[in-house]
Every structure is written in C-alpha cells, then in structure tokens.
Amino acid sequence: MFDGIRKDVVCMWFPRLASDRVLRARSIDGPFAIILKSNNTDRIYCLNQTAERLGLTRGMSLADARAFCPDLISQPARPDLDARFLATLRRWATRYCPWVGHDGLDGLVLDVTGSTHLWGSEALMLADIRDRTARAGLTLRLGSAHTRGAAWAFAHFGTGTATLTDLPVAALRLNEATVTALQRLGLRSIGDLSEAPRAPLARRFGAKLLLHLDQAMGHVPEPITPEGEPPSFATRMSLPEPIGLTDDVMRVTARLLTPLCDKLKTHGMGARRLTLTLRRVDQGSPQVELRLAAPMRDPQRILPLFTHGVGEVDAGFGIDQIRLEAIDVEPLPVQQIGNTQSSPDRLNDLITRIGTRIGIENIQRFLPADSHIPERSFLIAPAAFSQADSAWTRVRPRPLRIFPPEPIAGRGTQPPARFIWRRMSFATGRSIGPERIAPEWWLPDDAWRSGVRDYWRIETREGRRLWLYHTPQNPGWFVQGEFA
C-alpha cells in the first residue's frame, strides 16, 4: 500500500436499483423495465432479471423491447426517488461502519477498516450484508479489497476466484472509448496493462489511465468521503412537574420555537410542516401538526398558529415532555424586510390558520393555464403549494364568470336582436365581435366537437353584459359567460 497501512474496503453495487425500488412496493412476476426518455426516444433504463433472460438489455428502445417481449410491463424512471432510496441504503449501511459514501448513482463504498472484527470476520460481515439485502428484495454485488478501485472492480467484474490482474481493463472505471483503444493494442486485462511501458500509455491516453491503475493497485491513495448526516431540526424539553393548561403548553412551545428557528436560520431553511409531540405521564403522546402555507422561521408568527391545535389536545393526567420538530423544510434565503409585515406574509398566515381547521389542501386558488380555450384557461391548485406569480395574458377581454354553455334561440351568424336566457327576456343593445376560437385538435374534448366558435360580447338594454358564441358548423347560439 502507498502508506503502509492496510485498509479494508467494500463496494456495494445495486445493478437493478431502480427496478428493485419499484418492485419492492408492487411485485410483478413477468418482465418489467424502467423507461427513461433519451433523445426523444424511450429507452430501457433498468430492468428485472426476468426481462434480462428474455434478451432485453439496457439502452434498448422501448419499441424494440416490446417487439421482443409484448408482455413487458414498463414504468417511467424517477431518478429523484432512486437517489432518495440510495440515501436510505447509505444510512442503513452505517450499521457496518461509520465511513460510508456514495459510489455513483447505484452504489456505495464502505471503509470497514477496524470494523470487521465486530462481526467475527470479514466473510461473516459480507454474508450478513448479502442476507439482509436479499430479504429486502435487492439485487446486490459485493466487492472486497484493500483499495477502493479494486473493490469496485471486483463488485462489477469479479467472478469466482479471479484476481485483480485477471479482470478486464474496463474494471478500472475507464470510458468506453479508452477501453476499446486498449483492447485494439492487445491490452485486455489489468495484468496486461500493468506490465506495459508506462510512458507510451501516458502520452497516448493521458495521466488519468495510469492514475486509475495505481489507485486500484494501491500505489496512489483514493479517499472515501462519507456523506454528512442532514441536520435534525428538533428540540425538546422535559418538565419537572406535569402541566395540563393550554397557556403552559404554549409557553413551553414558545421556548422551543426560538432555538429551532435559530437553527433553521443558520442553515438557510424554513419550516413547512411542524409537529408538536406532547408526552403524557400515562405514556400517551398526542401530536399537533401544523402545515404552513409558506416556509417560515419567525417564532412570533408561528407560535399563534399552534393555538387551535394545542387547545384540542387532551392532557390527561399531565404532560411531562414536549418535543417540537420541523418535519419538512425548504430553502428560505435571507431577505430584507421593513417595519411592517408584508401582504404575502399576512395571506400565508391566514391560509395556515384556516388550513388548521379545514385542511390546508382544501384552500385553493386559480392559476393561469396555457390554453386559448375558455374552459381551459385556468387551473385550480392548493394555495399553500402554488405561487400566484404570473398573470393571464389575453388579447381580448374575458368575462369574470364562465359557466357551461347554455343554449338560446337564434338564427343566422349575427347575434339575435331579442332572446330568452334563464327565463328572462333580453334585447341586444350593442354587440362586439366575432372572435373566432378553434378547438385544440391535439386534445380530445366532446364539448368542442361542433367545431369552431364565434364569440360575441353583448350589451343588453337591460344592463346585463353577456358572452355569447355561435357555432357555424352546427348552427346554434349559446351563452357561456357574463362580464362584471
């Protein structure tokens, strides 16, 4: 070794991480593949063992895969969920050693130096890893060596009792072009490469090739960087005497909020969901959950929002411990504020107060949508999880009230001089139009199968301002909206 210190490194490679993650939640007996769009083509990103036995491979287009296997079940790839799952596996792997880091998008690397004796031997530890991952439904390939590069090589290319020098040059984590060029020179294994003259290799392939070789052989160090644990945004207080009054609980909550918000500010985060756990002397632990309409870390704004939930808690024989935790956090950069609370903050506080009573998802707002069809020109989204930061772009005025089309009597292409709508008689005083709107042919819509519509703004002599349209292809007149 480069420093005379013997190290023990284990590489954990999950070749079917994406498909195993999905199949753990929903088992599928037949062929299954994860699909990822690349260059406007759906290609296989990951697949189960059954699909591999049928001849499917990674990178194959979905169309070719279905030609080989019509029964193939597919699902879109979710790299974000795969990364979260790998992070969970990394935390689990710390049971074997504290020095665990990520190795690409589908692997982990462990520095188990000084930890193997806790399991009896390295072989027993590796057997335990294989057994636990197999019971969890995960496909795992393990590699163990005294360097990180060698452990990676054994995990990805090791077979039986092969030594490092017997493995192909691709086991040195080289790109495909370099591997092909080395094979054309007759350098097919790591042993062939290590015996070749170094100077010509460095001139042709650069220093990176020799660096990977030396790292695998142990001549050059290669650090293993463990992932830092995410900060825990939680505080708690144990009480010398049980309490039961709402005011007492709120005072303790205020004392817990201050250090929690300070920690959030230090990390540039804001809380979106807070949980207040009240442990009673009878071992019961009722919880008060507060879901905020926007990221917050101001104790004075958050504290009053707990009042409703705390007031409904049954304290029983008393509460002797209170724990406050920020379950969901979001980035909240520092902003310059004035002497008065801004209007968005007041609106977010109002949404949170109402949401504690009826559910924060039930408070919704209208958002503009990219469509020229009147019925599709808006979206309805939860106000707490959407931003009203854009306005409707319109070339011509639109009514504030839009409702399903209601037929009226009329003939011709001009608005009727007199018509009856909702059992009321109207006389047309002024009409502006027409504005022709064509259906969106790429979306199926039964309401627009009658073809184009010619819209008119009508000012009636009775004072009502209506939005009418005429369907030339299937003659008829309808009222669809009313201006304020």
FIVOLUM-396377 format. One record per residue (C-alpha): x, y, z; residue in three letters. Coordinates in steps of 0.1 Angstrom, whole numbers, plus 2048, in hexadecimal, padded with zeros to 3 digits. Layout:
N
XYZAla
...
END
This chain:
484
800800800Met
80A8247FBPhe
80C82C820Asp
81480B82FGly
7F180983FIle
7DB7EC836Arg
7B87F782ELys
7987E3829Asp
7807F180FVal
75E7E2805Val
74B7EE7E6Cys
7267E87E4Met
7177E97C1Trp
6F27E87BBPhe
6EF7E1796Pro
6C97E1797Arg
6C47FD7B0Leu
6A880F79DAla
6947F0795Ser
6997E07B7Asp
68C8007C7Arg
66B7FE7B4Val
6677D87B7Leu
66C7DA7DDArg
64B7ED7DFAla
6387DA7C3Arg
6447B77BASer
6437AD795Ile
64978A78AAsp
64F791765Gly
6687A7753Pro
66B7CA760Phe
67F7E8755Ala
68580C75FIle
683824741Ile
69784473DLeu
69285C71FLys
6B386370ESer
6B68786EDAsn
6908766E9Asn
6908506ECThr
68483B709Asp
6A0823712Arg
6A480972DIle
6B581874BTyr
6B37FA763Cys
6A27D8761Leu
69C7BA777Asn
6AC797773Gln
68F789760Thr
6927A3745Ala
6B779D742Glu
6B177873DArg
69A780720Leu
6B779370EGly
6AF7B7718Leu
6CC7CE721Thr
6D27F172EArg
6D180C713Gly
6B97F86FDMet
69D80D6EFSer
67A8066FELeu
66C7FE6DBAla
6877E36D5Asp
6827D56F8Ala
65C7D16F3Arg
6637C06D1Ala
6797A66E4Phe
6617A5702Cys
63D7B06FDPro
6357A9721Asp
64F7C272ELeu
6427D874AIle
6537FA74CSer
653818762Gln
66383B75EPro
684840770Ala
68685578FArg
6AB85E795Pro
6A18747B2Asp
6918577C5Leu
6AE8407BCAsp
6C68597CBAla
6B085B7EBArg
6AF8357EDPhe
6D58337E9Leu
6D984D805Ala
6C383781BThr
6D9819813Leu
6F882E81CArg
6E983583FArg
6E2810843Trp
705807839Ala
71381B856Thr
70A7FD86CArg
72A7EC85ETyr
74180A861Cys
73F830865Pro
752837845Trp
739833829Val
737847809Gly
7258477E8His
7358367CAAsp
7248437ABGly
6FE8427A7Leu
6FA81D7B1Asp
7158147CAGly
7248197ECLeu
7488177F8Val
75180D81CLeu
77281182EAsp
76E7F4847Val
7927F6854Thr
7907ED879Gly
76B7E3877Ser
76C7C086AThr
7757B088CHis
7537BC899Leu
7437A2882Trp
75C787889Gly
76D78A868Ser
76A79C847Glu
75B77D837Ala
73F77C851Leu
7397A284DMet
73579E827Leu
71E78082CAla
708795843Asp
7077B1828Ile
6FD79880DArg
6E2788823Asp
6D27A982EArg
6D17B880BThr
6C37987FDAla
6A7798816Arg
6A07BC80DAla
69C7B27E8Gly
6BB7C37DCLeu
6D47B77C2Thr
6F77BC7D0Leu
71A7B57C4Arg
7367B97DELeu
75B7BF7D9Gly
7757BF7F5Ser
7997C97F2Ala
7B37DF802His
7AD7FD7EAThr
78E80E7DEArg
7968087B9Gly
79C7E37BEAla
77C7DF7D2Ala
7687F17B6Trp
7787DA79DAla
76F7BA7AFPhe
74B7C67B5Ala
7467CE790His
75C7B477EPhe
76779B798Gly
75E776792Thr
7687597A8Gly
78C7597B3Thr
799772799Ala
7B47897A5Thr
7B77AE79DLeu
7CF7A9781Thr
7B7790770Asp
79B7AA76DLeu
7957BD74DPro
7A37E0749Val
77F7ED74BAla
7817E5770Ala
797804775Leu
77981B770Arg
78382674ELeu
76D834733Asn
76281E716Glu
77982F6FCAla
79882A712Thr
78F805718Val
78A7FF6F2Thr
7AB80F6EAAla
7BE7FB704Leu
7AE7DA6F7Gln
7BA7E36D4Arg
7DD7E56E1Leu
7DA7C36F0Gly
7D77D0714Leu
7B77BD71FArg
7BD7B7744Ser
7CA7CC761Ile
7E97B5762Gly
7F17BC73EAsp
7EE7E1745Leu
8047E1764Ser
8207CF751Glu
81F7E7734Ala
837805732Pro
828823744Arg
83783F730Ala
82683670FPro
805831721Leu
807853732Ala
80F864711Arg
7F28546FFArg
7D7851719Phe
7E186C733Gly
7E9869758Ala
7C685F761Lys
7CA83C755Leu
7E983676ALeu
7D9847788Leu
7BC82E787His
7D5811784Leu
7EA81D7A1Asp
7CB8237B7Gln
7BF8007B1Ala
7E17F27B8Met
7E58077D8Gly
80281C7CCHis
7EE83C7CEVal
7D58457E9Pro
7B08497E1Glu
79B8577FDPro
77884C807Ile
76386A80FThr
746862826Pro
726875821Glu
71D88C83DGly
6FD886850Glu
6E28A0849Pro
6DC8B8866Pro
6C08AF87ESer
6A88CB884Phe
6998C18A5Ala
6998CD8C9Thr
6898BE8E9Arg
6848C790DMet
67E8B092BSer
66A8C0946Leu
6708BB96CPro
64A8BB972Glu
62E8B195BPro
61A8CD94BIle
5F88CD93BGly
5ED8F1935Leu
5ED8FE911Thr
60091D91BAsp
61B90892BAsp
61F8F390CVal
6219128F6Met
63C92190CArg
651902909Val
64B9028E4Thr
6579268E2Ala
67791C8F4Arg
67C8FF8DBLeu
6759148BDLeu
69192D8C3Thr
6AF9148C0Pro
69D9018A4Leu
69992088FCys
6BD92B897Asp
6C990A889Lys
6B390D86ALeu
6C1930864Lys
6E5923868Thr
6DF90A84CHis
6CB922837Gly
6AB90D839Met
687913842Gly
66E8FB850Ala
6508EF83CArg
6438D5854Arg
6478D487ALeu
63E8B9892Thr
6398C08B8Leu
63A89F8CCThr
62B8A18EFLeu
635883905Arg
61D87D921Arg
62586C942Val
60F84E937Asp
62784991AGln
60F857900Gly
61E86E8E6Ser
6048848D4Pro
6128988B7Gln
6098BA8A9Val
6138BE885Glu
6168E0876Leu
6198E4850Arg
624906845Leu
61A917825Ala
63D92381FAla
66091C82EPro
66392E84FMet
67D93286BArg
66E94F87EAsp
6649438A1Pro
64C9608A7Gln
639957887Arg
63993188CIle
62F9308B1Leu
60B93E8AEPro
604924893Leu
6089088ADPhe
5EC9168C3Thr
5CF9038B2His
5E08E18B1Gly
5EE8E48D5Val
5CC8EE8E2Gly
5BD8CD8D5Glu
5D78B68E6Val
5CC8A0903Asp
5E78A591DAla
5DB887932Gly
5ED886953Phe
60789F947Gly
6238A492DIle
64789F939Asp
65A8A2918Gln
6548B78F8Ile
6678B28D7Arg
6668CA8B9Leu
6738BE897Glu
6738CD875Ala
6698B085FIle
66B8C183DAsp
6838DE836Val
68A8F3817Glu
6A590C80EPro
69D92E81BLeu
6B8948812Pro
6BC967827Val
6A798481BGln
6A69A9824Gln
6869B1837Ile
6769D1841Gly
6659DD861Asn
6449CF858Thr
63A9AC84FGln
6369A8829Ser
61599E819Ser
62197C80DPro
62A973830Asp
60897D83DArg
5F8968822Leu
60D94A82AAsn
60594C84FAsp
5E094E846Leu
5E292F830Ile
5F491D84CThr
5DA927866Arg
5BD91C850Ile
5D08FC846Gly
5D38F186AThr
5AD8EE86BArg
5A38E2848Ile
5C38D483AGly
5DD8E8829Ile
5D88D5808Glu
5B48E1807Asn
5BE905803Ile
5C390A7DEGln
5CB9267C5Arg
5C792B7A0Phe
5E692B78ALeu
5E9934765Pro
5ED91774DAla
5FC91772AAsp
5DD912716Ser
5C7929700His
5A8914708Ile
593927722Pro
58C908737Glu
5B18FF738Arg
5C092273ESer
5C491B763Phe
5CF90177CLeu
5C48FB7A0Ile
5E18F47B7Ala
5E68F37DDPro
5EF9167E8Ala
60A90A800Ala
61D8F77E6Phe
61B90F7C8Ser
6259337C1Gln
61094D7B0Ala
62E95E7A0Asp
62095F77CSer
60297076DAla
5EB967751Trp
5F697272FThr
5D897B71AArg
5D598C6F9Val
5AF9936FDArg
59B99771DPro
58D97972EArg
56F978746Pro
57597376BLeu
55A95976DArg
55C93B755Ile
54391E757Phe
539901741Pro
52990C720Pro
504912723Glu
4F0912702Pro
4DA92E6F7Ile
4C39336D8Ala
4D39456BBGly
4D9942696Arg
4F494F67EGly
517959685Thr
50F97A696Gln
50497C6BBPro
4DE9796BFPro
4CC99A6C4Ala
4B798B6E0Arg
4BC96B6F3Phe
4B2959713Ile
4CC94D72BTrp
4C593E74DArg
4A0946749Arg
4A996B744Met
4A397F724Ser
4C0994717Phe
4C49AD6FBAla
4E69B16EBThr
4F29D56EDGly
5169D26E1Arg
52B9B56D5Ser
5509B26CFIle
55F9956BCGly
56397C6AFPro
58296C6BFGlu
58894A6AFArg
59792F6C6Ile
5A190E6B7Ala
5A28ED6CCPro
5C38DF6D7Glu
5C48C16BFTrp
5E08B06D3Trp
5C88AC6F1Leu
5A88976F0Pro
58B8AC6FCAsp
5668A36F6Asp
55B8C66FDAla
56E8D46DFTrp
5658BA6C6Arg
54D8D26B6Ser
56C8E56A7Gly
5769096A9Val
5639236BEArg
55D9476B6Asp
55B95B6D7Tyr
54997C6DCTrp
5479956F8Arg
5239A06FDIle
5179BE710Glu
4F29BA716Thr
4D99D671AArg
4D19C773CGlu
4F59CE748Gly
5039AA747Arg
5249A5734Arg
525982727Leu
53E96D713Trp
52D95A6F7Leu
53B9436DCTyr
52E9356BCHis
5389136ADThr
538916687Pro
53E8F167FGln
5208E7695Asn
50B907696Pro
5019116B9Gly
50592D6D2Trp
51192A6F6Phe
51893F715Val
539936727Gln
54395373CGly
53997474CGlu
54E99474FPhe
54E9A7770Ala
END
